[in-house]
């Protein structure tokens, strides 16, 4: 800032043109006015920064002091951490703890009487942040276990369905075996009955044919005998006449 003021205090004159006394006085006055303006602007900026610092300090002073104020922050952080059921909720609880750490660090310079309590609260809040990170890892691990368990259940359900399918197919095959055996037995019985009927018919035909043959032989013999007797009778008559 001193460099800026010094630079502003040193006017730049053209090297090739000589200055008249009136012009030199005017330039000096302009430079002095610029320096006054810069000084006022710098003073205003310092004043505004001081006012903001004072306002922040007063706000911190208005905050309740004592054990209740410094103990509530870690308790609230741990309560939020305990209520967190998801990773995003754990992040929110950790963010609360980090914000309270920043606030307590600001109070550490203003409330020196309770510096030990503030440091203890900051330590507990930092532990809450670390434990929040651990809980987040645990939640992610539990989520992975749930996913694996769900996949295992799905695989088990598929295995059960496959077992039921195989068992059903086996029962269908076994019932087919029974039907096949029943049909084979019926066919065998029918075939046996048919064979017996055919055998009986063959026997009847054979007996009928044998009777007819014997009758024909007997008839042929009778006819032959009758024909021989008739032939012998005329020959005997011829002999008697002679």
C-alpha positions in Angstrom: 0.0 0.0 0.0 3.0 2.3 0.7 4.3 1.6 -2.8 0.9 2.6 -4.3 0.9 5.8 -2.2 4.5 6.6 -3.2 3.7 5.9 -6.9 0.6 8.1 -6.6 2.7 10.9 -5.0 5.2 10.9 -7.9 3.7 12.5 -11.0 5.0 11.5 -14.3 6.2 14.5 -16.4 6.9 14.3 -20.1 10.7 14.4 -20.6 10.7 16.4 -23.8 8.3 19.2 -22.8 9.3 21.8 -20.2 6.6 22.6 -17.6 5.5 26.1 -16.8 5.2 27.1 -13.1 1.3 27.2 -13.3 1.2 23.7 -14.8 3.6 22.3 -12.3 1.5 23.7 -9.4 -1.7 22.2 -10.9 -0.1 18.8 -11.4 1.1 18.8 -7.8 -2.3 19.7 -6.6 -3.9 16.8 -8.6 -1.4 14.4 -7.2 -2.1 15.6 -3.6 -5.9 15.2 -4.2 -5.4 11.7 -5.5 -3.3 10.8 -2.5 -6.1 12.1 -0.2 -8.6 10.0 -2.0 -6.5 6.9 -1.8 -6.0 7.5 1.9 -9.7 7.9 2.5 -10.5 4.7 0.5 -7.9 2.7 2.5 -9.1 4.1 5.8 -12.7 3.2 4.9 -11.6 -0.4 4.0 -9.8 -0.8 7.2 -12.8 0.6 9.1 -15.2 -1.8 7.4 -12.9 -4.8 8.1 -12.7 -3.7 11.8 -16.5 -3.3 12.0 -17.0 -6.9 10.6 -14.4 -8.3 13.0 -16.1 -6.5 15.9 -19.6 -7.8 14.8 -18.2 -11.3 14.6 -16.7 -11.0 18.0 -19.9 -9.6 19.5 -21.9 -12.5 18.0 -19.5 -15.0 19.5 -19.8 -13.2 22.9 -23.5 -13.5 22.7 -23.3 -17.3 22.3 -24.0 -19.1 25.6 -20.9 -20.2 27.5 -20.3 -22.9 29.9 -20.5 -26.7 30.0 -23.9 -26.9 28.4 -22.9 -25.1 25.2 -19.6 -27.0 24.7 -21.0 -30.4 25.7 -24.1 -30.1 23.5 -22.2 -30.0 20.3 -20.6 -33.5 20.6 -23.8 -35.0 22.0 -25.8 -33.6 19.1 -23.2 -34.9 16.6 -23.2 -38.3 18.1 -27.0 -38.3 18.2 -27.2 -37.5 14.5 -24.6 -40.1 13.8 -26.6 -42.7 15.7 -29.8 -41.9 13.8 -28.0 -42.1 10.4 -29.2 -45.1 8.5 -27.6 -44.4 5.1 -24.3 -43.1 3.8 -25.8 -39.7 2.9 -27.2 -39.3 6.5 -23.8 -40.1 7.9 -22.3 -37.4 5.6 -24.8 -34.9 6.9 -23.9 -35.8 10.5 -20.2 -35.5 9.8 -20.8 -32.1 8.1 -22.6 -30.9 11.2 -19.6 -32.0 13.3 -17.1 -30.2 11.0 -19.1 -27.0 11.2 -19.2 -27.1 15.0 -15.5 -27.7 15.0 -14.9 -24.5 13.0 -17.2 -22.6 15.3 -15.5 -23.9 18.5 -12.1 -23.0 17.1 -13.3 -19.5 16.6 -14.6 -19.4 20.2 -11.3 -20.8 21.5 -9.6 -17.4 21.1 -12.5 -15.5 22.7 -13.3 -17.7 25.7 -9.9 -18.5 27.2 -11.5 -19.4 30.5 -13.2 -22.5 29.0 -10.3 -23.3 26.6 -10.0 -26.8 28.1 -13.7 -27.5 27.6 -13.6 -26.2 24.1 -10.6 -28.3 23.2 -12.3 -31.4 24.7 -15.5 -30.7 22.6 -13.4 -30.2 19.5 -11.6 -33.5 20.2 -14.9 -35.3 20.6 -16.3 -33.7 17.4 -13.2 -34.8 15.5 -13.7 -38.3 16.9 -17.3 -38.1 15.7 -16.1 -37.2 12.2 -13.7 -40.2 12.2 -16.4 -42.5 13.6 -18.7 -41.3 10.9 -16.3 -42.3 8.3 -16.0 -45.7 9.9 -19.8 -46.0 10.1 -20.1 -45.1 6.4 -17.7 -47.9 5.6 -19.7 -50.3 7.8 -22.9 -49.3 6.1 -21.4 -49.8 2.6 -20.1 -53.2 3.8 -23.5 -54.1 5.2 -25.1 -53.1 1.9 -22.8 -55.3 0.0 -23.6 -58.2 2.3 -27.3 -57.6 1.8 -26.8 -57.6 -2.0 -24.8 -60.8 -1.8 -27.5 -62.3 0.4 -30.2 -61.2 -2.0 -28.2 -62.7 -4.8 -27.8 -65.9 -2.8 -31.5 -66.1 -2.2 -32.2 -65.6 -5.8 -29.7 -68.3 -6.7 -31.3 -70.6 -4.1 -34.7 -69.9 -5.5 -33.5 -70.8 -8.9 -32.0 -74.0 -7.6 -35.3 -74.8 -5.9 -37.1 -74.2 -9.2 -34.6 -76.4 -11.0 -35.1 -79.1 -8.4 -38.9 -78.9 -8.8 -38.6 -79.0 -12.6 -36.3 -82.1 -12.5 -38.5 -83.8 -9.9 -41.6 -83.1 -12.1 -39.9 -84.5 -15.1 -38.8 -87.6 -13.2 -42.4 -88.2 -12.0 -43.7 -87.8 -15.5 -41.1 -90.3 -16.8 -42.0 -92.8 -14.1 -45.7 -92.5 -14.8 -44.9 -93.1 -18.4 -43.0 -96.2 -17.4 -46.1 -97.4 -15.6 -48.4 -96.7 -18.5 -45.9 -98.4 -20.9 -45.8 -101.5 -18.7 -49.6 -101.6 -18.4 -49.9 -101.3 -22.2 -47.3 -103.9 -22.8 -49.1 -106.3 -20.4 -52.4 -105.7 -22.1 -50.8 -106.3 -25.5 -49.2 -109.5 -24.3 -52.5 -110.8 -22.9 -54.3 -109.9 -26.1 -51.6 -111.6 -28.1 -51.7 -114.7 -26.0 -55.5 -114.8 -26.2 -55.3 -114.5 -30.0 -52.6 -117.2 -30.2 -54.7 -119.6 -28.1 -57.8 -118.9 -30.2 -55.8 -119.5 -33.4 -54.3 -122.7 -32.0 -57.8 -123.9 -31.0 -59.1 -123.1 -34.5 -56.1 -125.0 -36.0 -56.8 -128.0 -33.8 -60.5 -128.0 -34.8 -59.6 -127.8 -38.4 -57.0 -130.6 -38.1 -59.6 -132.8 -36.3 -62.2 -132.0 -38.9 -59.8 -132.8 -41.7 -58.7 -136.1 -40.1 -62.3 -137.3 -39.8 -63.1 -136.4 -43.4 -60.0 -138.3 -44.6 -60.9 -141.4 -42.6 -64.5 -141.3 -43.8 -63.3 -140.9 -47.4 -61.0 -143.9 -47.1 -63.7 -146.0 -45.6 -66.1 -144.9 -48.3 -63.5 -145.6 -51.0 -62.9 -149.1 -49.5 -66.6 -149.9 -49.4 -67.0 -148.7 -52.9 -64.1 -150.8 -54.1 -65.4 -153.9 -52.3 -68.8 -153.4 -53.8 -67.3 -153.1 -57.3 -65.2 -156.3 -56.8 -68.3 -158.3 -55.7 -70.2 -157.1 -58.7 -67.3 -158.2 -61.0 -67.0 -161.7 -59.4 -70.7 -162.5 -59.7 -70.9 -162.5 -63.5 -67.8 -164.5 -63.9 -69.2 -167.3 -61.7 -72.4 -167.4 -63.7 -70.4 -167.9 -66.9 -68.5 -170.8 -65.4 -71.7 -172.6 -64.3 -73.3 -172.3 -67.7 -70.2 -173.7 -69.4 
